[in-house]
Amino acid sequence: MSMVTVFLPDGSSRELPAGSTALDLATDIGPGLAKAALVALIDGSPTDLSAPLADTTTVEFVTDRAPEALEHLRHSTAHVLAQAVLQLWPGATFAGGPAIEDGFYYDFELPDGATFSESDLERIDVRMREIIAADQVFERFELDLEPAKVLMAAHPYKQAFMDLASAGEDADGEVSGGDQISFYRNTAASDTSGAGFVDMCRGPHVPSTGRLGHFALMRVAGAYFRGSEKNPMLQRIYGTAWANKKDLAAHLHRLEEAIKRDHRRLAAELDLVSWPEELGPGLAVWHPRGALVRKVMEDYSRSRHETGGYDFVFSPHIAKSVLWETSGHLDFYKDGMYPAMEMDGASYYPKPMNCPFHVMIYKSQQRSYRDLPIRLFELGAVYRYELSGAVHGLLRSRGFTQDDS
């Protein structure tokens, strides 16, 4: 029988029969590791435990105690979320579902333009826990591009990711590089057809759904496909997942405390700032109390800049397009700017930044190196066209005052 030799992080080696998997290696090391391992790092690359081992590779295991385990737990939980939604809403389709900081999300398009409600999260949660309790095995398989597109014929967003990858473009991490497309299937014991649920995914996943379970579905939001308002609006479900019940509870407690301290809530309770719907998303008005707090902050900023040798300047709120063409904003930042206002035979744009005006001040007369350094400072109002779903109180606004120097 031919054998393969693999190396462990401590420099030791093990011999196993050819065709052995990473899980076989973990079992050979000890049953405790086989039970705790989630994925393997083969020559540093995250890989399923079911992957066969090549000769002379170095293998390390990621257990639920490792910080990097969270990414894999969350990614696999997102897969179960997609499975639950497509089972509960026949005719639904799905796009991408990555792990993110503190959790995961998945984007869906429901039939007939339907949308999720917050109450739907409870139904989805119940179905997800049924899938997890069934301990369904994640089975990886690969297909060439054309058979892969046939398999995903009912899911145009998955096909779009394939087209991007085949053209050598960024597919948001949904498709692995190479000539083949990878998929994962997990099948319930009651499914005698063997078809199961299939999702296109670069992987890896934890060995089975039974390794999951410490999760919570958080909220529903709208999200454009691939983040572009030119694409269809999808329904996004956010969730969080952790390695154990204690860590999940601690995270949910932190979120509860953060809500109590949300600046938007405090702004209303303390009568500081408000965001009237009549103004539009991301546009605030400062009430007398808030204006006093703001004045104290601005006075401090002016004092520090004055001590630092800065000269104060002011600039208008709009400028002709030629300024923004020269600065490069129209070439590289136009999507983040408000649309042009046409008047007097020219296009005027609200300013997204103050610095081009400061350059105009510098250019207003001939300068000598003896004039340097020239320090200019402005508390200037700027306007940026943030997507309505991205604005967040004073932290992500469409109109705000910027300390530019």
GIMO-V211579 format. One line per field, one symbol per residue. ss: DSSP state (~ for helix, > for strand, _ for the rest). Layout:
ss->???
This chain:
ss->__>>>>>>____>>>>>___>~~~~~~~~_~~~~~~>>>>>>__>>>____>_____>>>>>>_____~~~~~~~~~~~~~~~~~~~~____>>____>>__>>>>>>>_~~~______~~~~~~~~~~~~~~___>_>>>>>>~~~~~~~____~~~~~~~~~~~_____________>>>>>>>__________>>>>_______>~~~___>>>>>>>>>>~~~_____>>>>>>>>>___~~~~~~~~~~~~~~~~__~~~~~~~___>>__________>>_~~~~~~~~~~~~~~~~~~~~___>>_____>>>~~~~~~~_~~~~_~~~____>>>__>>>>>____~~~~~~~~~_____~~~____>>>>>>>>________>___>__>>>>>>_
